[in-house]
Amino acid sequence: MLQTALHDWHTAAGARMVDFAGWHMPIQYSSIVEEHHAVRKQAGLFDIAHMGRIWFSGPDQISFLDHLLTNQVANMKLGQVRYSLLCREDGGILDDVLVYRFEDRTLLVVNGANRLKVVDWINQHKDGYDVEVDDATCSTFMLAIQGPQAEAILAPMVATKLSEIKYYYAVQTEVLGHSALVSRTGYTGEDGFEIIVDNEHGLELWTSLIEAKDDGTGESQVTACGLGCRDTLRLEAGMPLYGHEMDESMDPLTAGLRFAVKLKKDDFIGRDAVAAIDSKGNLPQRVGVELDGRRIAREGALLMLGDQQIGHISSGTFSPTFEKSIAMGYVDPASATVGTEVEVDIRGKRVSAKIVAIPFYKR
């Protein structure tokens, strides 16, 4: 398995380590619930170096990315970060990504489980484009600090004034005197930042944040968090996860990601297929589901209205913030109205539930 620059720190800290997309990653240190609450109330720190970091440069970098991606790249401002999708010719989603635009180069951050597939796809389609592609995943480190106190904790370490970085923007700056990319992005529903540095500076940055003390109490302000609470946090925030809310069998419109698809721009891979799906209409809709009781609706559980199957669950958990069972799923448009009473079939047993708006949580 691949290891991030913090692997030894995680094991020394007693983290529960698992194989995650070919990387040996921490799922939790204390408990998922404790780490979840730390992010919602204070600040949590995540090793996300398993995410792919692919740089593009050269005269055709923007036109090439506009050919690959469903969203528009050419009209992005310098420093802007934008959510997009990478599709097959038939409209199936290869990955959901973040694209960062800078003056001389562009960055694509992709899901760790899809990195090799995406790099291969990029190389298959770059003929005819004057572009250089550099997969910097294994030579760099990436972390996320998330929570209401994230800015105050990180600010003294960064050469740039963090308050001037807008949501979904990034700057190339210095952190602890080292070259770094800092973006106001995240996957938790909280304010926060994601930082990329060279591998050799990863441990210094991580430990400096972990050791940040509150001036009033002298106690640490930051909690090390594993990927377990990252999942409960993103689900409360209604954020889709590749492999659950989308995959290669699903198109962006069915996945409820129309905002990231620009059918009016110049041709992108999969455009005609997605446009044909759009013209048919009557697509399933991604919805929130709130269950009675504490049983968790796992991926694949059926959503029922009387004797009729109206959809299925894509992700489910017990929400630490609201102390109730929540889920996301897909239902027929006629059953997507907020307040609709439904049932979830959990291993042959029906559990009462209702359709609710997503996100469940807004800061």
C-alpha positions as CSV (number, residue, x, y, z in Angstrom):
1,M,0.0,0.0,0.0
2,L,1.1,3.6,-0.6
3,Q,1.9,5.7,2.4
4,T,1.6,9.5,2.9
5,A,4.4,11.5,4.5
6,L,2.5,11.2,7.9
7,H,2.2,7.4,8.0
8,D,4.6,7.0,10.9
9,W,2.9,9.8,12.8
10,H,-0.5,8.1,12.4
11,T,0.7,4.7,13.6
12,A,2.5,6.3,16.5
13,A,-0.7,8.2,17.5
14,G,-2.6,4.9,17.6
15,A,-4.8,5.5,14.6
16,R,-6.9,2.7,13.2
17,M,-5.3,2.2,9.8
18,V,-7.0,0.6,6.8
19,D,-6.5,0.1,3.1
20,F,-8.2,3.1,1.4
21,A,-8.0,3.1,-2.4
22,G,-4.5,1.5,-2.2
23,W,-3.3,3.9,0.6
24,H,-2.7,3.0,4.2
25,M,-4.8,5.6,5.8
26,P,-6.2,6.5,9.3
27,I,-10.0,5.9,9.7
28,Q,-10.0,7.2,13.3
29,Y,-7.8,8.0,16.3
30,S,-10.3,8.2,19.2
31,S,-13.9,7.9,18.0
32,I,-15.7,9.0,14.8
33,V,-18.3,10.9,16.9
34,E,-15.7,12.7,19.0
35,E,-13.7,13.7,15.9
36,H,-16.9,14.8,14.1
37,H,-17.9,17.1,16.9
38,A,-14.4,18.6,17.0
39,V,-14.8,19.7,13.4
40,R,-18.2,21.1,14.0
41,K,-17.3,23.0,17.2
42,Q,-13.6,23.8,16.9
43,A,-11.2,22.5,14.3
44,G,-10.2,19.1,12.8
45,L,-7.1,18.1,10.8
46,F,-7.2,15.6,8.0
47,D,-4.4,13.8,6.0
48,I,-5.9,13.9,2.5
49,A,-2.6,13.2,0.7
50,H,-4.3,10.1,-1.0
51,M,-6.1,12.6,-3.2
52,G,-4.6,12.9,-6.7
53,R,-2.8,16.1,-7.6
54,I,-2.2,16.5,-11.4
55,W,-0.7,19.7,-12.8
56,F,-1.2,20.9,-16.4
57,S,1.0,23.4,-18.2
58,G,1.7,24.5,-21.8
59,P,-0.1,26.7,-24.3
60,D,-3.1,24.3,-24.7
61,Q,-3.7,23.5,-21.0
62,I,-7.0,25.4,-20.8
63,S,-8.5,24.1,-24.1
64,F,-7.4,20.6,-23.2
65,L,-9.1,20.8,-19.8
66,D,-12.3,22.3,-21.4
67,H,-12.3,19.2,-23.7
68,L,-12.0,16.9,-20.7
69,L,-14.3,18.5,-18.2
70,T,-18.0,19.2,-18.0
71,N,-17.7,22.6,-16.4
72,Q,-16.1,25.7,-18.0
73,V,-12.4,26.3,-17.4
74,A,-11.7,29.1,-19.9
75,N,-13.8,31.7,-18.0
76,M,-12.3,30.9,-14.5
77,K,-10.5,33.8,-12.8
78,L,-6.9,33.3,-11.7
79,G,-6.9,31.6,-8.3
80,Q,-10.4,30.3,-8.7
81,V,-11.3,26.7,-7.8
82,R,-14.2,25.0,-9.6
83,Y,-16.0,21.7,-9.2
84,S,-16.4,19.7,-12.3
85,L,-16.8,16.2,-13.7
86,L,-14.8,14.0,-16.0
87,C,-17.1,11.8,-18.2
88,R,-16.8,9.0,-20.7
89,E,-18.2,9.3,-24.2
90,D,-21.5,7.8,-23.0
91,G,-21.9,10.3,-20.2
92,G,-20.8,8.0,-17.4
93,I,-18.9,9.8,-14.7
94,L,-15.2,8.8,-14.5
95,D,-14.6,11.1,-11.5
96,D,-15.6,14.3,-9.8
97,V,-12.8,16.8,-9.5
98,L,-11.7,20.2,-8.4
99,V,-9.8,22.4,-11.0
100,Y,-7.6,25.2,-9.8
101,R,-6.6,27.9,-12.3
102,F,-3.3,29.9,-12.0
103,E,-1.5,32.2,-14.4
104,D,1.0,29.6,-15.8
105,R,-0.5,26.3,-14.8
106,T,-3.6,24.5,-13.8
107,L,-4.2,21.9,-11.1
108,L,-6.7,19.0,-11.0
109,V,-7.4,17.4,-7.7
110,V,-9.0,13.9,-8.2
111,N,-10.3,11.1,-5.9
112,G,-7.5,8.8,-4.7
113,A,-9.3,5.7,-5.9
114,N,-9.6,7.1,-9.4
115,R,-6.2,8.7,-9.8
116,L,-4.5,6.0,-12.0
117,K,-7.7,5.7,-14.2
118,V,-7.9,9.5,-14.6
119,V,-4.1,9.8,-15.5
120,D,-4.6,7.1,-18.1
121,W,-7.7,8.8,-19.5
122,I,-5.8,12.1,-19.7
123,N,-2.9,10.5,-21.6
124,Q,-5.3,8.8,-24.0
125,H,-6.8,12.1,-25.0
126,K,-3.9,14.6,-25.1
127,D,-2.8,14.0,-28.7
128,G,-3.1,17.2,-30.7
129,Y,-2.8,19.4,-27.6
130,D,0.4,21.2,-26.6
131,V,0.2,20.4,-22.9
132,E,2.4,18.9,-20.3
133,V,0.9,16.7,-17.5
134,D,2.6,16.1,-14.2
135,D,1.2,13.8,-11.6
136,A,2.6,15.2,-8.4
137,T,0.6,13.1,-6.0
138,C,3.5,11.0,-4.6
139,S,5.9,13.9,-4.3
140,T,3.6,16.3,-2.4
141,F,1.5,16.2,0.7
142,M,-2.0,17.6,1.2
143,L,-4.0,18.2,4.4
144,A,-7.3,19.9,5.3
145,I,-8.0,21.9,8.4
146,Q,-11.7,22.3,8.9
147,G,-14.0,24.0,11.5
148,P,-15.1,27.3,12.8
149,Q,-11.6,28.0,14.3
150,A,-9.6,26.9,11.3
151,E,-8.8,30.4,10.0
152,A,-7.6,31.7,13.4
153,I,-5.4,28.6,14.0
154,L,-3.8,28.6,10.5
155,A,-3.4,32.3,9.9
156,P,-0.2,32.9,11.9
157,M,1.6,30.3,9.8
158,V,0.7,31.7,6.4
159,A,2.3,34.6,4.6
160,T,-1.0,35.5,2.9
161,K,-3.9,37.1,4.8
162,L,-6.4,34.2,5.0
163,S,-9.4,36.5,5.4
164,E,-8.7,37.7,1.9
165,I,-9.1,34.3,0.4
166,K,-12.7,33.8,-0.8
167,Y,-14.6,30.5,-0.7
168,Y,-13.4,28.3,-3.6
169,Y,-10.3,30.3,-4.3
170,A,-6.6,29.4,-3.8
171,V,-3.3,31.2,-3.5
172,Q,0.3,30.2,-4.0
173,T,2.0,31.4,-0.9
174,E,4.3,30.3,1.9
175,V,3.3,28.4,5.0
176,L,5.9,28.2,7.8
177,G,8.4,29.7,5.3
178,H,7.8,26.9,2.7
179,S,6.2,27.2,-0.7
180,A,2.6,26.1,-0.5
181,L,-0.8,26.2,-2.2
182,V,-3.6,27.2,0.2
183,S,-7.3,27.0,-0.9
184,R,-10.5,27.8,0.9
185,T,-12.1,24.5,0.2
186,G,-13.2,21.4,2.1
187,Y,-15.5,18.4,2.3
188,T,-17.1,18.9,5.7
189,G,-19.7,21.7,5.4
190,E,-17.5,23.9,7.6
191,D,-15.2,26.8,6.8
192,G,-11.6,25.6,6.3
193,F,-8.6,25.3,4.1
194,E,-6.7,22.6,2.1
195,I,-2.9,23.0,1.9
196,I,-0.4,21.4,-0.5
197,V,3.3,21.3,0.3
198,D,6.3,19.2,-0.7
199,N,6.4,15.9,1.1
200,E,9.5,17.0,3.1
201,H,7.5,19.7,4.8
202,G,4.3,17.7,5.5
203,L,5.2,16.5,9.0
204,E,6.3,19.9,10.2
205,L,3.1,21.5,9.0
206,W,0.9,18.8,10.5
207,T,2.6,18.9,13.9
208,S,2.6,22.7,14.1
209,L,-1.1,22.7,13.6
210,I,-1.7,19.9,16.1
211,E,0.4,21.7,18.7
212,A,-1.4,25.0,18.2
213,K,-2.5,26.2,21.7
214,D,-5.4,28.3,22.8
215,D,-3.9,31.4,24.5
216,G,-6.6,31.3,27.2
217,T,-6.5,27.6,28.2
218,G,-3.1,26.4,26.9
219,E,-4.9,23.4,25.4
220,S,-4.6,22.2,21.9
221,Q,-7.2,23.6,19.5
222,V,-6.9,21.0,16.8
223,T,-8.0,17.4,16.7
224,A,-6.5,14.8,14.4
225,C,-9.3,13.3,12.4
226,G,-9.6,10.2,10.3
227,L,-11.5,9.4,7.2
228,G,-14.4,8.0,9.2
229,C,-15.7,11.3,10.4
230,R,-14.9,12.9,7.0
231,D,-17.7,10.7,5.7
232,T,-20.2,11.6,8.4
233,L,-19.4,15.3,8.0
234,R,-19.8,15.3,4.2
235,L,-23.1,13.4,4.3
236,E,-24.6,15.9,6.8
237,A,-23.5,18.6,4.4
238,G,-25.2,16.8,1.5
239,M,-21.9,16.4,-0.5
240,P,-21.8,13.5,-3.0
241,L,-19.1,10.8,-2.8
242,Y,-17.8,9.0,-5.8
243,G,-18.6,5.3,-5.7
244,H,-21.8,6.1,-3.8
245,E,-23.7,9.0,-5.3
246,M,-22.1,8.6,-8.7
247,D,-20.0,6.2,-10.7
248,E,-19.3,5.3,-14.3
249,S,-22.9,3.9,-14.7
250,M,-24.4,7.3,-13.9
251,D,-24.4,10.6,-15.8
252,P,-24.0,14.0,-14.1
253,L,-27.6,15.1,-14.6
254,T,-29.0,11.9,-12.9
255,A,-26.5,12.5,-10.1
256,G,-28.0,15.9,-9.4
257,L,-24.9,17.8,-10.5
258,R,-26.4,19.9,-13.3
259,F,-24.7,23.0,-11.9
260,A,-21.3,21.5,-12.9
261,V,-22.3,20.8,-16.5
262,K,-22.1,23.5,-19.2
263,L,-23.9,22.0,-22.2
264,K,-23.6,25.4,-24.1
265,K,-19.8,25.4,-24.1
266,D,-17.6,24.0,-26.8
267,D,-17.7,20.2,-27.1
268,F,-16.5,18.1,-24.1
269,I,-16.1,14.4,-23.9
270,G,-19.6,13.0,-23.2
271,R,-21.4,16.2,-24.1
272,D,-23.7,14.7,-26.8
273,A,-24.7,11.8,-24.5
274,V,-25.4,14.1,-21.6
275,A,-27.5,16.4,-23.8
276,A,-29.5,13.5,-25.0
277,I,-30.2,12.5,-21.5
278,D,-31.2,16.0,-20.7
279,S,-33.7,16.1,-23.5
280,K,-35.5,13.1,-22.2
281,G,-36.1,14.6,-18.8
282,N,-38.0,12.8,-16.0
283,L,-34.7,11.9,-14.3
284,P,-34.4,10.4,-10.8
285,Q,-33.7,13.0,-8.2
286,R,-31.1,12.9,-5.4
287,V,-32.8,13.5,-2.0
288,G,-32.2,13.5,1.7
289,V,-33.9,10.8,3.8
290,E,-34.5,11.0,7.5
291,L,-35.3,7.7,9.2
292,D,-37.2,6.9,12.4
293,G,-35.1,5.2,15.1
294,R,-31.4,4.6,15.0
295,R,-31.0,1.9,12.3
296,I,-28.7,3.0,9.5
297,A,-29.7,2.7,5.9
298,R,-26.8,1.4,3.9
299,E,-26.0,1.8,0.3
300,G,-28.4,-0.2,-1.9
301,A,-31.3,-0.3,0.6
302,L,-34.6,0.1,-1.2
303,L,-36.9,3.1,-0.8
304,M,-40.5,2.0,-0.8
305,L,-43.8,3.8,-1.1
306,G,-46.4,1.2,-0.2
307,D,-45.7,-1.8,-2.4
308,Q,-43.9,0.3,-5.0
309,Q,-40.1,0.6,-5.1
310,I,-39.4,4.3,-5.8
311,G,-35.6,4.4,-5.4
312,H,-32.6,3.4,-3.4
313,I,-30.2,4.7,-0.8
314,S,-26.7,5.8,-1.9
315,S,-25.2,6.7,1.4
316,G,-26.4,6.5,5.0
317,T,-25.1,7.1,8.6
318,F,-26.2,8.0,12.1
319,S,-25.7,11.8,12.3
320,P,-23.6,12.8,15.3
321,T,-24.8,16.4,15.0
322,F,-28.5,15.7,14.9
323,E,-28.5,12.3,16.7
324,K,-30.7,10.7,14.1
325,S,-30.3,8.3,11.1
326,I,-29.9,10.2,7.8
327,A,-29.2,9.1,4.2
328,M,-29.0,10.3,0.7
329,G,-30.6,8.4,-2.2
330,Y,-32.3,8.6,-5.6
331,V,-36.1,8.5,-6.1
332,D,-38.6,8.9,-8.9
333,P,-39.4,12.6,-9.5
334,A,-43.0,12.1,-8.4
335,S,-41.8,10.9,-5.0
336,A,-39.1,13.6,-4.4
337,T,-41.3,16.1,-2.7
338,V,-40.0,17.1,0.7
339,G,-42.2,15.6,3.4
340,T,-43.2,12.5,1.5
341,E,-43.6,9.6,3.9
342,V,-41.6,6.5,2.7
343,E,-40.1,3.4,4.1
344,V,-36.6,2.0,3.8
345,D,-36.1,-1.7,3.4
346,I,-33.2,-2.6,5.7
347,R,-32.3,-6.2,5.4
348,G,-35.9,-7.2,4.9
349,K,-37.4,-5.0,7.6
350,R,-39.3,-1.8,6.8
351,V,-38.3,1.4,8.6
352,S,-40.5,4.5,8.4
353,A,-38.8,7.6,6.9
354,K,-39.5,10.8,5.1
355,I,-37.9,12.8,2.2
356,V,-36.1,15.9,3.5
357,A,-34.1,18.7,1.9
358,I,-30.4,18.4,1.5
359,P,-28.0,19.5,2.9
360,F,-29.0,18.3,6.4
361,Y,-26.5,20.7,7.9
362,K,-25.6,24.3,7.0
363,R,-23.0,26.3,9.0
